[in-house]
Amino acid sequence: MTIGLPKSTRLTVKIYDVTGKIVKTLADKTYSRGVYTFNWDGTDDKNNKLPPGIFFYQIKTNNTCMIKKVIKLR
């Protein structure tokens, strides 16, 4: 996923399973203005490979929150 920030802001990108549990944090800090790309490799925060299924990613800044669905195939 690619995220464009028009100004410096706190950004968090997290992956959740279908029960709502956070399985991976891809970003959680203040970023300068710019464009950033984040890739999820299908692992959890302990680098364990997660099973195929439906997951959700949340992108949150100081004034915006967006949640989208992602399907892990293998």
Stockholm file with secondary structure:
# STOCKHOLM 1.0

chainA/1-74         MTIGLPKSTRLTVKIYDVTGKIVKTLADKTYSRGVYTFNWDGTDDKNNKLPPGIFFYQIKTNNTCMIKKVIKLR
#=GR chainA/1-74 SS CEEEESSCEEEEEEEECTTSCEEEEEEEEEECSEEEECCCCSBCTTCCBCCSEEEEEEEECSSCEEEEEEEECC
#=GC SS_cons        CEEEESSCEEEEEEEECTTSCEEEEEEEEEECSEEEECCCCSBCTTCCBCCSEEEEEEEECSSCEEEEEEEECC
//
